Amino acid sequence: MSEVRVRFAPSPTGYLHIGGVRTALYSWLWARQHDGTFILRIEDTDRERSTEESIQIVLDSMRWLGLDWDEGPEVGGDHGPYVQSERLDIYADYAETLIRSGHAYRCYATKDEIAAAREAHQKSGTKDGFRFQSPWRDRADAPEDSNARHVIRFRAPHDGTTSWMDEVKGRIDILNSTQQDFILLRPDGMPLYNFGCVVDDLTMGVTLVARGDDHMINTAPQILLYEALGAPVPKFAHMPMVLAPNGEKLSKRHAAVGVLEYRDMGYLPDAVLNYLARLGWSHGDQEIFTRQELIEKFSWDRVGTTAGRYDAKKFLHVQAEHLRMLSDEEIARWTVPFLANIGIEVGADDSVLLKTIPYVRPRAETFIDVADAVEYFFRDVEFEAKGKRKFLVPANAQALLRLAEVVETVEPFTREPLDATVKAWLEENELPMKVVAQPARVAMTGRTRSPGLFEVMEVLGKEKTLARLRTGAEIAAAAETPTA
């Protein structure tokens, strides 16, 4: 098999869409599976929307995901520049080559002339789409003004068929009679998508172009360009779009669509890649994949032909599964930044944090969940209003004080001795666990849900446990409703 060279070429317009990430992922997996080259290219010819900040967002997103590129911005390579706005001389040279070979021409038609042709087409009543027939297609002359404003158009064939065997869709045939003389270069020298894309892919040696099937309309014109340049045509793989749950185009009103939003929501990069990989590709009934498994098992013939629908609940499930695949130490390391976000500065090797992880990991789905679940171990209790009102009441004050007296004698102050001592005390006094369990939980954590009572005590340690139980008793005693 010849060397695999694939690329991801986003337009930097504010954020990196998860649909684009899936495209990048499939190409990256293919490159890594075949020891090939993954190229990152920035298509920034939309100067109004493309900014340096947006380019940085793309780079940051790719790095967070771990989709490393072998050639591209900040990495370099033998086929640069890798930003389209820095490649204008290359496009100009290729446009001149096509003009010399008779496959392109300078079109001096004005906007008014094109508008008039469009209006005439609309009035004709034909159902065919408008295709501008340039009067300059077959002319050999030029305006007297050598600097007259013009575009460069491709001289598209009107006969025959352009075909390709798509890696996902199968054989595709497009009649050339449906093509028009599309623009290659604008008057300012900026390439339009089809021309810039072909020149870039050709000069960068791309062997397979993977993209969404909304780009299938561009493939026949691009193949015509390759043929006109006498260049080998790469393979194409057109993937169905990622849609919203209701079947509409996925947008911010349906879901978080920017990659870095998932970073900020406490998701793992591998969980994001796992979910997006499965949103259009399958390998039997397997749902959860490590990154290495995706590399080993990915294939184009298992990419579906129907659009995948975003499912936030399933996405969260995949994230939770990946979180639980981590060691306690890894969970602690990923959680530290989210603790910092809520004002708790601890290291990943903090002994208290590491003690909490085994107790909170079964219920946590994201690292925000983990940070929230361990918060009360590191600062004063903030009581949930409902739990405080229900359980820190005068009737429970004495039980909290008595529980503090019982656990104060326990050594070592760990889960099993605490469990045995408290249960023995309850049995001796013929009291059910519920007499102290929820009041003590609220007193120690401020919440009605937490890890087990004795796990919380062990992590807090004796001093904090006693202090919180006694403070809870004071709050409970003071909560008595005054008489009218």
C-alpha positions as CSV (number, residue, x, y, z in Angstrom):
1,M,0.0,0.0,0.0
2,S,1.3,3.5,-0.9
3,E,1.9,6.0,1.8
4,V,-1.2,7.3,3.5
5,R,-1.4,11.1,3.6
6,V,-4.6,12.6,4.9
7,R,-5.6,16.0,6.1
8,F,-8.0,18.0,8.2
9,A,-8.7,21.5,6.8
10,P,-11.0,23.5,9.1
11,S,-12.1,27.1,8.5
12,P,-11.3,29.0,11.7
13,T,-14.5,30.9,12.3
14,G,-14.9,30.9,16.1
15,Y,-14.8,27.3,17.4
16,L,-14.1,23.8,16.3
17,H,-17.4,22.0,15.7
18,I,-17.8,18.4,16.9
19,G,-18.9,17.4,13.4
20,G,-15.6,18.6,12.1
21,V,-13.8,16.8,14.9
22,R,-15.4,13.5,13.8
23,T,-14.0,14.2,10.3
24,A,-10.6,14.9,11.7
25,L,-10.8,11.8,13.9
26,Y,-11.5,9.4,11.1
27,S,-8.6,10.8,9.0
28,W,-6.3,10.7,12.1
29,L,-7.2,7.1,12.8
30,W,-6.6,6.1,9.2
31,A,-3.2,7.8,9.3
32,R,-2.2,6.2,12.6
33,Q,-3.4,2.8,11.6
34,H,-1.2,2.8,8.5
35,D,1.8,4.7,9.9
36,G,0.8,7.5,7.6
37,T,0.9,11.3,7.7
38,F,-1.9,13.5,9.2
39,I,-1.8,17.1,8.0
40,L,-3.5,20.0,9.6
41,R,-4.3,22.8,7.2
42,I,-6.0,26.1,7.9
43,E,-8.5,27.3,5.3
44,D,-8.7,31.0,6.2
45,T,-9.6,32.6,2.9
46,D,-12.8,33.9,4.4
47,R,-11.0,36.9,5.7
48,E,-14.1,38.5,7.4
49,R,-14.7,35.5,9.7
50,S,-11.2,34.0,10.1
51,T,-9.1,35.4,12.9
52,E,-5.9,34.6,14.7
53,E,-7.9,33.9,17.8
54,S,-10.0,31.3,15.9
55,I,-7.0,29.6,14.5
56,Q,-5.6,29.3,18.1
57,I,-8.9,27.7,19.2
58,V,-8.5,25.1,16.4
59,L,-5.0,24.3,17.6
60,D,-5.9,24.2,21.2
61,S,-8.9,22.0,20.5
62,M,-6.9,19.5,18.5
63,R,-4.2,19.4,21.1
64,W,-6.7,18.8,23.9
65,L,-8.2,16.0,22.0
66,G,-4.7,14.5,21.4
67,L,-5.2,14.5,17.6
68,D,-1.5,15.4,16.9
69,W,-0.6,16.4,13.4
70,D,2.6,15.5,11.6
71,E,2.6,18.5,9.3
72,G,0.9,21.9,9.8
73,P,1.0,25.1,11.8
74,E,3.6,25.2,14.6
75,V,4.9,21.9,13.4
76,G,6.1,22.7,9.9
77,G,6.7,20.2,7.1
78,D,8.0,20.0,3.5
79,H,4.7,21.0,1.9
80,G,3.9,24.4,3.6
81,P,2.8,27.0,4.1
82,Y,-0.2,25.3,5.9
83,V,-2.4,28.4,6.0
84,Q,-4.2,29.2,2.8
85,S,-3.8,33.0,3.0
86,E,0.0,32.4,2.9
87,R,-0.3,30.3,-0.3
88,L,-1.7,32.9,-2.8
89,D,1.4,32.8,-5.1
90,I,0.9,29.0,-5.4
91,Y,-2.7,29.4,-6.5
92,A,-1.8,32.1,-9.0
93,D,0.8,29.8,-10.6
94,Y,-1.6,26.9,-10.9
95,A,-4.3,29.1,-12.3
96,E,-1.9,30.3,-15.0
97,T,-1.0,26.7,-15.8
98,L,-4.7,26.0,-16.4
99,I,-5.0,29.0,-18.6
100,R,-2.1,28.0,-20.7
101,S,-3.4,24.5,-21.2
102,G,-6.8,25.9,-22.2
103,H,-8.6,24.6,-19.1
104,A,-9.3,28.0,-17.6
105,Y,-9.8,31.6,-18.8
106,R,-10.1,35.1,-17.6
107,C,-13.7,36.2,-17.3
108,Y,-14.3,40.0,-17.4
109,A,-18.1,39.7,-16.9
110,T,-19.4,42.3,-14.6
111,K,-21.7,41.8,-11.6
112,D,-24.5,43.5,-13.5
113,E,-24.1,41.2,-16.5
114,I,-24.3,38.1,-14.2
115,A,-27.3,39.5,-12.4
116,A,-29.0,40.2,-15.8
117,A,-28.3,36.6,-16.9
118,R,-29.7,35.3,-13.6
119,E,-32.9,37.3,-14.0
120,A,-33.4,36.2,-17.6
121,H,-33.0,32.6,-16.4
122,Q,-35.6,33.1,-13.7
123,K,-38.1,34.6,-16.2
124,S,-37.6,31.7,-18.6
125,G,-39.5,29.4,-16.3
126,T,-37.0,26.5,-16.6
127,K,-36.6,24.3,-13.6
128,D,-32.9,23.8,-14.1
129,G,-30.6,25.6,-11.7
130,F,-28.9,28.8,-12.9
131,R,-25.5,28.3,-14.5
132,F,-23.7,31.3,-15.8
133,Q,-22.6,31.0,-19.4
134,S,-19.6,33.4,-19.6
135,P,-19.3,35.3,-22.9
136,W,-15.5,35.1,-22.3
137,R,-15.3,31.3,-22.4
138,D,-14.3,31.1,-26.1
139,R,-13.0,34.6,-26.7
140,A,-9.3,35.1,-27.5
141,D,-9.3,38.9,-27.0
142,A,-9.2,40.9,-23.8
143,P,-10.2,44.4,-22.7
144,E,-7.9,47.3,-23.6
145,D,-7.3,47.8,-19.9
146,S,-4.8,45.0,-19.0
147,N,-5.7,45.6,-15.3
148,A,-9.5,45.3,-15.9
149,R,-11.2,43.5,-13.0
150,H,-11.7,39.8,-13.7
151,V,-12.0,36.4,-12.2
152,I,-10.4,33.2,-13.5
153,R,-12.9,30.5,-14.4
154,F,-12.5,26.8,-15.1
155,R,-13.6,25.7,-18.6
156,A,-15.9,22.8,-17.5
157,P,-16.6,20.1,-20.1
158,H,-20.3,19.8,-21.1
159,D,-20.2,16.1,-22.3
160,G,-19.5,12.9,-20.5
161,T,-19.6,11.8,-16.9
162,T,-17.3,12.3,-13.9
163,S,-17.2,9.3,-11.6
164,W,-15.5,8.1,-8.5
165,M,-15.7,5.1,-6.1
166,D,-16.5,6.6,-2.8
167,E,-15.0,4.9,0.3
168,V,-18.3,5.3,2.1
169,K,-21.0,5.9,-0.5
170,G,-19.9,3.5,-3.3
171,R,-19.8,4.5,-7.0
172,I,-21.0,8.0,-7.8
173,D,-21.6,9.3,-11.3
174,I,-22.2,13.0,-12.1
175,L,-23.1,14.2,-15.6
176,N,-20.7,16.9,-16.8
177,S,-23.7,18.7,-18.3
178,T,-24.7,19.7,-14.8
179,Q,-21.4,21.6,-14.3
180,Q,-20.7,25.2,-14.8
181,D,-17.6,27.3,-15.4
182,F,-16.8,27.8,-11.7
183,I,-14.5,30.5,-10.5
184,L,-11.0,29.5,-9.5
185,L,-9.6,32.9,-8.3
186,R,-11.4,36.0,-7.3
187,P,-10.2,39.4,-8.5
188,D,-8.2,39.8,-5.3
189,G,-6.3,36.5,-5.9
190,M,-8.2,34.6,-3.2
191,P,-9.1,31.0,-4.3
192,L,-12.6,29.7,-4.1
193,Y,-13.0,26.5,-2.1
194,N,-12.7,23.9,-4.9
195,F,-9.6,25.4,-6.4
196,G,-7.8,26.1,-3.2
197,C,-8.6,22.7,-1.9
198,V,-7.4,20.9,-5.0
199,V,-4.1,22.8,-5.2
200,D,-3.5,22.3,-1.5
201,D,-4.3,18.5,-1.6
202,L,-2.2,18.1,-4.8
203,T,0.8,19.9,-3.5
204,M,0.6,18.2,-0.1
205,G,0.4,14.8,-1.6
206,V,-3.0,13.9,0.0
207,T,-4.0,10.4,-0.9
208,L,-7.5,10.3,0.6
209,V,-10.0,13.2,1.3
210,A,-12.4,12.6,4.1
211,R,-15.2,15.1,4.7
212,G,-19.0,15.4,5.3
213,D,-21.3,14.4,2.5
214,D,-22.5,18.0,2.2
215,H,-19.2,18.4,0.2
216,M,-20.2,15.8,-2.4
217,I,-21.4,18.6,-4.7
218,N,-17.8,19.7,-4.8
219,T,-16.2,16.4,-5.7
220,A,-16.9,16.3,-9.4
221,P,-15.5,19.8,-10.1
222,Q,-12.4,18.9,-8.0
223,I,-11.9,15.7,-10.0
224,L,-12.1,17.7,-13.2
225,L,-9.4,20.0,-11.9
226,Y,-7.1,17.1,-11.0
227,E,-7.6,15.7,-14.5
228,A,-7.0,19.1,-16.1
229,L,-3.7,19.3,-14.2
230,G,-2.7,15.8,-15.2
231,A,-2.5,14.8,-11.5
232,P,-3.6,11.6,-9.8
233,V,-7.0,11.8,-8.2
234,P,-7.1,11.0,-4.4
235,K,-9.6,8.7,-2.9
236,F,-12.7,10.3,-1.4
237,A,-14.8,9.3,1.7
238,H,-17.9,11.3,2.3
239,M,-19.5,10.8,5.7
240,P,-23.1,11.5,6.6
241,M,-23.7,14.7,8.7
242,V,-24.1,14.8,12.5
243,L,-27.6,15.9,13.1
244,A,-29.5,17.2,16.1
245,P,-31.9,14.7,17.9
246,N,-34.8,16.1,15.9
247,G,-33.0,15.6,12.6
248,E,-32.1,19.2,12.0
249,K,-28.6,20.5,11.4
250,L,-26.8,20.4,14.7
251,S,-26.3,23.8,16.2
252,K,-25.7,25.5,19.6
253,R,-29.4,25.5,20.3
254,H,-29.4,21.7,20.3
255,A,-26.2,20.9,22.1
256,A,-22.7,22.1,23.0
257,V,-21.0,21.9,19.6
258,G,-17.6,23.5,20.3
259,V,-14.9,21.0,21.3
260,L,-13.6,23.1,24.2
261,E,-17.1,23.2,25.7
262,Y,-16.7,19.5,26.6
263,R,-13.3,20.2,28.1
264,D,-14.9,22.8,30.3
265,M,-17.8,20.5,31.1
266,G,-15.4,18.0,32.6
267,Y,-15.3,15.4,29.8
268,L,-12.2,13.3,28.8
269,P,-10.7,13.7,25.4
270,D,-10.9,9.9,24.8
271,A,-14.6,9.9,25.8
272,V,-15.3,12.7,23.2
273,L,-13.4,10.7,20.5
274,N,-15.1,7.5,21.5
275,Y,-18.6,9.0,21.2
276,L,-17.9,10.8,17.9
277,A,-16.3,7.7,16.4
278,R,-19.4,5.7,17.1
279,L,-21.6,8.5,15.8
280,G,-21.4,7.1,12.3
281,W,-19.1,4.1,12.6
282,S,-19.5,0.7,14.2
283,H,-17.6,-2.4,15.1
284,G,-20.1,-5.1,16.1
285,D,-21.9,-4.3,19.3
286,Q,-18.9,-2.7,21.0
287,E,-19.7,0.8,22.4
288,I,-16.7,1.7,24.5
289,F,-13.3,1.9,22.9
290,T,-9.9,3.0,24.0
291,R,-8.0,5.3,21.7
292,Q,-5.7,2.4,20.7
293,E,-8.7,0.2,19.9
294,L,-10.1,2.8,17.6
295,I,-6.8,3.0,15.8
296,E,-6.7,-0.8,15.4
297,K,-10.4,-1.3,14.4
298,F,-11.4,1.7,12.3
299,S,-12.2,1.0,8.7
300,W,-14.1,3.0,6.0
301,D,-16.4,0.1,5.1
302,R,-18.0,0.3,8.5
303,V,-18.8,4.0,8.3
304,G,-22.6,4.2,7.9
305,T,-24.4,5.9,5.0
306,T,-27.1,7.5,7.1
307,A,-26.8,10.6,9.3
308,G,-26.0,10.1,13.0
309,R,-28.1,11.9,15.6
310,Y,-26.5,13.5,18.6
311,D,-27.6,12.0,21.9
312,A,-26.5,14.0,24.9
313,K,-27.5,11.2,27.4
314,K,-25.5,8.6,25.5
315,F,-22.6,10.9,25.2
316,L,-22.6,11.4,29.0
317,H,-22.8,7.6,29.5
318,V,-19.7,7.1,27.3
319,Q,-17.9,9.9,29.3
320,A,-18.8,8.2,32.6
321,E,-17.5,4.8,31.4
322,H,-14.2,6.4,30.4
323,L,-13.9,8.2,33.8
324,R,-14.3,4.9,35.6
325,M,-11.6,3.3,33.5
326,L,-9.1,5.7,35.1
327,S,-7.0,5.0,38.2
328,D,-7.7,7.0,41.3
329,E,-4.5,8.9,40.7
330,E,-5.6,9.8,37.2
331,I,-9.0,11.0,38.3
332,A,-7.4,13.1,41.0
333,R,-5.1,14.7,38.4
334,W,-8.0,15.5,36.0
335,T,-10.1,16.9,38.9
336,V,-7.5,19.3,40.2
337,P,-8.3,22.1,37.6
338,F,-12.0,21.8,38.4
339,L,-11.4,22.2,42.1
340,A,-9.3,25.3,41.3
341,N,-12.3,26.6,39.4
342,I,-14.3,26.6,42.6
343,G,-11.5,28.1,44.7
344,I,-9.9,24.9,46.1
345,E,-6.2,24.7,45.5
346,V,-4.8,21.2,46.0
347,G,-2.3,19.0,44.2
348,A,-3.1,15.8,42.5
349,D,-1.1,14.0,45.2
350,D,-3.1,15.5,48.1
351,S,-3.8,12.7,50.5
352,V,-7.4,13.8,51.3
353,L,-8.3,14.0,47.6
354,L,-6.9,10.6,46.9
355,K,-8.8,9.2,49.8
356,T,-12.1,10.5,48.4
357,I,-11.8,9.2,44.9
358,P,-12.8,5.6,45.6
359,Y,-15.9,6.8,47.3
360,V,-17.1,9.3,44.7
361,R,-16.1,7.6,41.5
362,P,-19.1,5.2,41.3
363,R,-21.6,8.0,40.9
364,A,-19.5,10.7,39.2
365,E,-19.9,11.2,35.4
366,T,-17.7,14.2,34.8
367,F,-14.8,15.8,36.6
368,I,-17.1,18.6,37.6
369,D,-19.1,15.9,39.4
370,V,-16.0,14.7,41.2
371,A,-15.0,18.2,42.2
372,D,-18.5,18.9,43.5
373,A,-18.6,15.6,45.4
374,V,-15.4,16.2,47.3
375,E,-15.8,20.0,47.9
376,Y,-17.0,19.7,51.5
377,F,-13.8,17.8,52.5
378,F,-11.7,20.9,51.8
379,R,-13.8,23.8,53.2
380,D,-16.6,24.7,55.6
381,V,-19.9,23.0,55.1
382,E,-22.5,24.8,53.1
383,F,-25.9,23.3,53.9
384,E,-28.5,22.4,51.4
385,A,-31.6,24.3,52.6
386,K,-34.0,21.3,52.3
387,G,-31.7,18.9,54.1
388,K,-30.9,21.4,56.9
389,R,-34.6,22.1,57.4
390,K,-35.6,18.4,57.5
391,F,-32.8,16.8,59.5
392,L,-31.1,19.5,61.6
393,V,-34.0,19.8,63.9
394,P,-34.3,19.8,67.7
395,A,-35.3,16.2,67.9
396,N,-31.9,15.2,66.4
397,A,-29.6,17.4,68.4
398,Q,-29.0,15.0,71.2
399,A,-28.4,12.1,68.8
400,L,-25.7,14.1,67.0
401,L,-24.0,14.9,70.3
402,R,-24.1,11.3,71.5
403,L,-22.8,10.1,68.1
404,A,-19.8,12.5,68.5
405,E,-19.1,11.1,72.0
406,V,-19.2,7.5,70.6
407,V,-16.9,8.0,67.6
408,E,-14.4,10.1,69.7
409,T,-13.2,7.0,71.4
410,V,-12.6,5.0,68.1
411,E,-9.0,4.2,67.2
412,P,-7.9,3.9,64.5
413,F,-10.3,6.4,63.1
414,T,-11.1,4.3,59.9
415,R,-14.2,3.0,58.3
416,E,-14.4,-0.5,59.8
417,P,-13.8,0.3,63.4
418,L,-16.2,3.3,63.1
419,D,-18.8,1.1,61.5
420,A,-18.5,-1.6,64.2
421,T,-18.5,0.9,67.2
422,V,-21.5,2.9,66.0
423,K,-23.6,-0.2,65.2
424,A,-22.8,-1.7,68.6
425,W,-23.9,1.5,70.3
426,L,-27.2,1.5,68.2
427,E,-27.9,-2.1,69.0
428,E,-27.2,-1.6,72.7
429,N,-29.7,1.3,72.8
430,E,-32.1,-0.4,70.4
431,L,-31.9,2.5,67.9
432,P,-32.2,2.2,64.1
433,M,-29.4,3.6,62.0
434,K,-31.8,6.2,60.5
435,V,-31.9,8.0,63.8
436,V,-28.3,9.3,63.2
437,A,-27.5,8.5,59.6
438,Q,-29.2,11.4,57.7
439,P,-28.7,14.0,60.5
440,A,-25.0,13.1,60.7
441,R,-24.6,13.1,56.9
442,V,-26.1,16.6,56.6
443,A,-24.0,17.8,59.6
444,M,-20.8,16.6,58.1
445,T,-21.3,17.3,54.4
446,G,-24.2,19.8,54.2
447,R,-26.0,17.4,51.8
448,T,-28.5,14.5,51.9
449,R,-26.4,12.4,49.5
450,S,-22.8,11.5,50.0
451,P,-20.6,8.5,50.3
452,G,-21.2,6.2,53.2
453,L,-21.3,7.7,56.7
454,F,-18.1,6.0,57.9
455,E,-16.2,6.7,54.7
456,V,-16.9,10.4,55.1
457,M,-15.7,10.2,58.7
458,E,-12.5,8.5,57.8
459,V,-11.7,11.1,55.1
460,L,-12.6,14.0,57.3
461,G,-10.5,12.7,60.2
462,K,-11.5,12.7,63.9
463,E,-11.1,16.4,64.5
464,K,-13.2,17.6,61.6
465,T,-15.8,14.9,62.2
466,L,-16.3,15.8,65.8
467,A,-16.4,19.5,65.1
468,R,-19.0,19.1,62.4
469,L,-21.2,16.8,64.4
470,R,-21.2,19.2,67.3
471,T,-21.9,22.2,65.1
472,G,-24.7,20.3,63.5
473,A,-26.1,19.6,67.0
474,E,-26.0,23.3,67.8
475,I,-27.8,24.2,64.6
476,A,-30.4,21.5,65.3
477,A,-31.0,22.7,68.9
478,A,-31.4,26.3,67.7
479,A,-33.8,25.4,65.0
480,E,-36.7,24.9,67.5
481,T,-39.7,26.9,66.3
482,P,-40.7,29.6,68.8
483,T,-44.1,29.4,70.4
484,A,-46.7,31.8,69.2
